[in-house]
Every structure is written in C-alpha cells, then in structure tokens.
C-alpha cells in the first residue's frame, strides 16, 4: 500500500492529528476519491489547493498519474506565483 503524508496545515481540518495513511490506490484520481470517502471535503481541497508529489517528484497531470504499491505520496500546498 502507498504511504500518503497528510501532515500539512491544509489537511489538518479534515484529518486531525493523522500524519500518514496507508492506502491501496493506483492513481492520483483513486487517491483523491479515497481521501474524500474517508475525510469528506478533503478531495476537493486536494484538487484545488494542493500539488501531489509521488516518490519525490511533483506531478503535473495528476489524475491519471500512477501510484505504485510502495510509493510515498506527499500532498503539498500550491504556491501562487506573482
């Protein structure tokens, strides 16, 4: 199962003190759906306000990006440019 780090401030209102989750997902789309199922409201928050890094690489076209069973996934607040 993939390890998903949800320790950032934007996740905290949804996940409380949870730091990491072990999830059986194979794409970023499946990850977002599972997060929404477990923590209502978190799915749209991830889609709109966070970048996704898989095994140390921030992915651009996230929805179909594969997640391996041993992957480490981080949800990172997006940084707006000016």
C-alpha positions as CSV (number, residue, x, y, z in Angstrom):
1,X,0.0,0.0,0.0
2,X,1.1,3.5,-0.7
3,X,2.1,5.8,2.2
4,X,0.3,9.1,2.0
5,X,1.6,12.0,4.1
6,X,-1.2,14.3,5.2
7,X,0.6,16.3,7.8
8,X,0.3,19.8,6.2
9,X,-1.8,22.6,7.6
10,X,-4.3,22.4,4.8
11,X,-5.2,18.8,5.6
12,X,-5.4,19.1,9.3
13,X,-9.0,20.4,9.5
14,X,-10.0,17.2,7.8
15,X,-7.7,14.6,9.2
16,X,-7.0,15.9,12.7
17,X,-3.7,14.6,14.1
18,X,-3.3,11.9,11.5
19,X,0.2,12.2,9.9
20,X,0.3,9.3,7.4
21,X,-2.2,6.9,5.8
22,X,-1.6,3.6,4.2
23,X,-3.9,3.5,1.1
24,X,-4.4,0.9,-1.6
25,X,-4.7,3.2,-4.6
26,X,-3.2,3.0,-8.1
27,X,-3.7,6.6,-9.5
28,X,-4.0,10.1,-8.1
29,X,-7.6,10.1,-9.1
30,X,-8.2,7.0,-6.9
31,X,-6.3,8.7,-4.1
32,X,-8.4,11.8,-4.2
33,X,-11.6,9.7,-4.3
34,X,-10.4,7.6,-1.3
35,X,-9.4,10.7,0.7
36,X,-12.9,12.2,0.0
37,X,-14.6,9.0,1.1
38,X,-12.6,8.9,4.4
39,X,-12.5,12.6,5.1
40,X,-15.4,14.4,3.5
41,X,-14.3,17.7,1.9
42,X,-10.6,16.8,1.6
43,X,-10.9,15.6,-2.0
44,X,-11.9,19.0,-3.5
45,X,-9.3,20.7,-1.2
46,X,-6.6,18.4,-2.7
47,X,-7.8,19.1,-6.3
48,X,-8.0,22.9,-5.9
49,X,-5.2,23.8,-3.5
50,X,-2.5,21.1,-3.4
51,X,0.2,19.7,-5.5
52,X,0.9,15.9,-5.4
53,X,4.4,14.5,-5.1
54,X,5.0,10.8,-5.8
55,X,8.3,9.3,-4.7
56,X,9.9,12.8,-4.6
57,X,8.6,14.1,-7.9
58,X,5.8,16.7,-8.2
59,X,3.5,15.5,-10.9
60,X,1.8,17.9,-13.3
61,X,-1.0,16.0,-15.0
62,X,-2.1,14.4,-11.7
63,X,-5.3,12.5,-12.3
64,X,-4.0,9.5,-14.2
65,X,-0.5,9.5,-12.7
66,X,0.2,6.0,-11.4
67,X,0.9,5.4,-7.7
68,X,2.8,2.2,-7.0
69,X,2.1,-0.1,-4.1
70,X,5.3,1.1,-2.3
71,X,5.1,4.7,-3.3
72,X,5.4,7.6,-0.9
73,X,2.9,10.4,-1.7
74,X,3.0,13.9,-0.2
75,X,0.2,16.5,-0.5
76,X,1.9,19.9,-0.8
77,X,0.1,23.3,-0.6
78,X,0.4,25.0,-4.0
79,X,2.5,28.2,-4.1
80,X,1.0,31.0,-6.1
81,X,3.3,33.0,-8.4
82,X,3.1,36.7,-9.0
